[in-house]
């Protein structure tokens, strides 16, 4: 069976990187199926994603030879086998539109993701989880139990060997420690209005101000609340005729679509970190 891989890398920009990577793969019997690259003029960094097939070398040998190849270029790189879907744990509270959308897309084969578990601080969606045959973990969170609850969450994530954690409208602020533990592999979704409304009942605030655009942002989780590197955003146009309920419905649809795209691109290894920003090879 031919093995399929995705190589992602970044390094200081210089001439000949694409040629060198292509030659490296060619010499080892690699057949490039998809390739994209970007050089950032602001940082002087080069980014590349290569999807290729190779049946001559096993992944362990490829990694060993890539280590030697990458050193002179100062490359940061990762090699991913594409045969298995990305194991994922979803965190949710009491708004289930993003959870339901992700579960349906996974079940339908639209996302290369395997949902290994659902964690919630409420019991609302245990039946939904059961209908998709996904383990459901109810972990209540209070100020007094927050540290213990996060320890339990990390235990589940580790036990499920999850590569990705998705906060699908999980309405708890993660501690700095948990953010560090999940760095680069946790995606959050939140509403982003123009102008932005924070706090309780954002759609009520938006309706009161008569906004014309509402939207959503998917980003990596960091200790800086809702300020992690942005993966995807989208907006929907609304007008004076929209009620609060209308805005909420439109906003939830937008949130679900934006989060699904971010999860898809991350699970296909299309997102590379570029400082506080991302490079997304769609």
Secondary structure, 3 states (H helix, E strand, C coil): CCEEEEEEEEEECCCCHHHHHHHHHHHCCCEEEEEEEEEECCCCEEEEEEEEEECCCCHHHHHHHHHHHHHCCCCEEEEEECCCCEEEEEEECCCCHHHHHHHHHHHCCCCCEEEEEEEECCCCCHHHHHHCCCEEEECCCCCCCHHHHHHHHHHHHHHCCCCEEEECCCCCCCCHHHHHHCCCCEEEEEECCCCCCCCCCHHHHHHHHCCCEEEEEEEECCCCCCCCCEEEEEEEECCCCCCHHHHHHHHHHHHHHHHHHHHHHHHCCCEEEECCEEEECC
